[in-house]
Amino acid sequence: MERFLVERLLAWKAASRRKPLILDGQRQVGKTWLLNHLGHKHYDKVAYFNLEEDPALSGIFESTKNTDRILQHLSIVGGVPIRPGSTLLILDEIQESNAALNSLKYFAENAPEYHIACAGSHLGIALSSPSSFPVGKVDYLTLHPMTFSEFLVAGGDEELGTYLGGRVDFEPIPEAISQALTEKLARYLVVGGMPEAVHVWVTERDMGAVMEVQQGILNGYQLDFSKHAPAEDIARIGQVWNSLPAQLSRENKKFLYRLAREGARARQYEDALNWLVATGIVTRVVHCPTPRLPLSAYDDGRAFKLYSADTGLLARQARLDPSTLSDPLAPFTEFKGALTENYVLQSLVAHLDVPPRYWTSEGTAEVEFLIQHGNDVHPVEVKSGRSVKAKSLSVFRKEYQPRLAVRLSLRNLHLRDGLLNVPLFMADQLGRLLSLARET
C-alpha cells in the first residue's frame, strides 16, 4: 500500500537539521505501518515501543531527562541496540506519556544524531495542551487517508495515476481515459481512503467486506469517545458525530447545532467540537466573508461546515447501500452530492498547506471552498455532475476578480478566460494545476 508521504519521511531522514518527528493523523489511518515500513526498508534496525500497550515504558522517561540513559534503558527493554543514523526509534501512542513527549526537546538539543519518530491516535488532543508540546523542537507531519491517486496505485492502476500526475497542459483528457477514471472515482467515494478498507477492496472486490471494515473503524471511534474524552463531553461528542450525515445532506451545509440535539447552543458544544477536530476524524471549514490574504485574518469562526476526514466512513455512517456501485454515477449525487464535496475537501486538505475556507455573500451566493495558494486566493466551486450552471461563482468573480477561479465537476479539463475546470478525479492535483496555470 504505497503512501506518497514516504518521500517526505525520506527527506526528514536525510535532513541535516533533523529533529524528532511527530507523525499525526486519525485513528487507523496507517501511521504505525508507515513508520515501521520506513524503518525496515531504510534503516538497519527498528526499535519499536508502544506506550499504550506497555504503560510501564513511561517510567523510563519519568525517571530521567538524560537522553543517554533513556536510550540505554530502551535498548535493554527492547533488546535492540539504538545507534545513531542506523536505528529508527519509534515511540507509538506517545500521547499516553507527557514525560515521553517532553523528552523530545532533550533529544533535539542533546542527541540530534538519533532518528526518533513518534505517532499516536490522539496526538492532536495531547498536543493541544501547551505543557505537552515541545515547541520548536520537533518536525511535524500529518498522515491523511489515502488520496484517490494512492487508491489508483493500490488497485494496480499506476499508469492512470502516472498519466494524471504527468499532465503539463490543459488539453481535454481522452473520453476513454476520463470514463475509466470517473468510474474508479465513484468506487473511491464509497470505499474511501482508510488503508484497511482499500486493501480489502483491491484484494476481494467485496463491498460488503469493505463495509465491515468501515463499521469496525466507526465502532472504534465510538469507543474512543467514552475512553479518551472528558466525561462531561462524551454525550455531546457522540451527538455531533452522529449528526454528520444529516448536516451534509442539506443544500446549505453550514453546521446547525439543532441537528445534533434540539435546542443545542454553541457554547454547550464548543469543547465537544474541538475534541472531534483534534482527533482528526472531522475537518472544520470556517466561513471567510472577505477573501483576502491571509485568509486566517478574516475568519468568521461563528459559522462553519463540518466534514468527515474520510468519504468512505461518511458513506458508511449514512448507511449508503452497496447497490450504489451498480450505477457508476450514483455516488456523485448521493444525499445532495455530500460525498463529492467531502471528497474534494479531503483532497484539498491532503495536499495544500493552508486549510480551506468557504465564502458566502449575504445569503445570496456561496462558494464551497476558498483556497490560499501562493499569493492568490482562489474560489473553488464543486459540482457533482456535468451540469455546472450556478450563479455563486459568477457573483464571486464579478465582485473580487480573482486571477483564477476553479470549478471541479465531471466535465473535462480546460482553462479559459480565468476559469479552470478540473475533472473531479484530478482534485488531488489541484495545487500543481494552479501552479501550471500561472505559467500558461
Sequence and secondary structure as in RCSB ss.txt:
>XXXX:A:sequence
MERFLVERLLAWKAASRRKPLILDGQRQVGKTWLLNHLGHKHYDKVAYFNLEEDPALSGIFESTKNTDRILQHLS
IVGGVPIRPGSTLLILDEIQESNAALNSLKYFAENAPEYHIACAGSHLGIALSSPSSFPVGKVDYLTLHPMTFSE
FLVAGGDEELGTYLGGRVDFEPIPEAISQALTEKLARYLVVGGMPEAVHVWVTERDMGAVMEVQQGILNGYQLDF
SKHAPAEDIARIGQVWNSLPAQLSRENKKFLYRLAREGARARQYEDALNWLVATGIVTRVVHCPTPRLPLSAYDD
GRAFKLYSADTGLLARQARLDPSTLSDPLAPFTEFKGALTENYVLQSLVAHLDVPPRYWTSEGTAEVEFLIQHGN
DVHPVEVKSGRSVKAKSLSVFRKEYQPRLAVRLSLRNLHLRDGLLNVPLFMADQLGRLLSLARET
>XXXX:A:secstr
   TTHHHHHHHHH TT   EEEE  TTSSHHHHHHHHHHHHSSEEEEEETTT GGGHHHHHH   HHHHHHHHH
HHHT    TTTEEEEEETGGG HHHHHHHHHHHHH TTSEEEEE TTHHHHHTSTTT  TTS EEEE  S  HHH
HHHHTT HHHHHHHHT  S     HHHHHHHHHHHHHHHHH S HHHHHHHHHH  HHHHHHHHHHHHHHHHHHH
HHHS GGGHHHHHHHHHTHHHHHTSSS    HHHHSTT  HHHHHHHHHHHHHHTSEEEEEE SS  SSGGGG E
EEEEEEEES HHHHHHHTT  GGGGGSTTHHHHHHHHHHHHHHHHHHHHHH SS  EEEESTTS EEEEEEEETT
EEEEEEE SSS    SHHHHHHHHH  S EEEEESS  EEETTEEEEEGGGGGGHHHHHHHHHH 
